[in-house]
């Protein structure tokens, strides 16, 4: 069974940057469109960015457009999320998983991102 492992979170000041990384064990991130999700306390988990490996097509939720960039490394079978100009409202636990609901694997532990004002 596929398990996603996220890393790279931390505590930064508003305006700062972080780069998150995601690899899959027992599977591959290249098989299907893969996305980064986030869940803040008391809020539903939302898909913030996704990428299709073959063609590199990316999609972003409006709130992160122009600030976040999703990318992939085919050789390392990894997906990244470069987050710039971070805002306090970006604070959340970030997860990666397949972007298609019917293919979604069990959620990993995620990586905490905290942006201080």
N, C-alpha and C positions, 0 to 999 in steps of 0.2 A: 504494500500500500504506500502511496506517495505521501511523504511528509516534507513540508516546507520549513526551512530554517532561515530565520531573519536575523540580521545583525546590523549594527551601525548607529543605533539610536543613542540618545544622550540628552544632556541639558545644555541649551544654548540661549543666548540673549536674542531678543527680537532683532531681526535683520541679519542674523547669522545663517550659517549653512550646515547641512549634514548630508551624508551620502549613505543610504541604506543599501544593503546587499541581501540577496535571496538565492539560495540553492535548494535543490530538491533531492531528497534521498529516497531510494526506491522508485524513482521515476525521473522525468526530465521536464524542465521548464520550457523546452522547445516544442513539445508536442502540440500544445494548444495555446491560444491567446492567454497571456498571463497578466495579472494585474496586482497593483498595490492597493490595499484597503486600509482604512483607519477607523478606529472606534474610540471616541472620547467618552468620559464618564457620563452616564445618563442618556447617551445618544446611540442611535442605530449605527451599525457598521456600514460604511459607504466605500464604494469603489472610487478612488481618486485618479488612477491612471492605469492604462492597459497598453499592451504591445502585442502585435502579431509578429512572431519571429521571422517567418519567411520573407515578408515584404517590409517589415519594420514599421507598419502602420501604428500610430499611437493615438490615444484618446485621453482627454483629461476632463475632470470636472471643472466647472467654470472658476471655482474658488482658488484653484492652484495654477490655472493657465498662465504661462509667462514666468512662473516661479519654479515649478517642478519639471524635471525632465526624466522620463523613464527610458532606460536603454537596456541592451542585452549584450552578453558576450557568448557567442556560440561555442567557442572553444572551451570556456569554463562552465558552460551550461548554467549561466547565472543571469539574474535580472537585478538592475540597480534602480534606485530612485535618488536623483540629485535634487536636493531641496535647498533653494536659495531664498533670500528675503523672508525668512521665517517669521511668522506672526504667532502671538499667544494662542490664537484660535486653531493653529495647526497642532497643538498639543494633543496627543492621542497615542494609543498603541497602534503600531503599523504592522500589517500582515501582508504576506503575498499568497496568492492562490490562483488557480485557473479562473479566468474571467467569465467562463460560461457556467451558469448555475448548475446545470446537469452533470458537469464534470468536476465540480469542486471537491477537493480533498478535505479531510479533517483539518481544522485550523491548528496552526502551530502556536508557539508561545508568543510570537510577535516580538517587536522591539519598541520600547517606550521612547517617545520623543516629547520633551518638555521644553517649551519656549517661554522664557521669562520676559516680563515687560520692563 
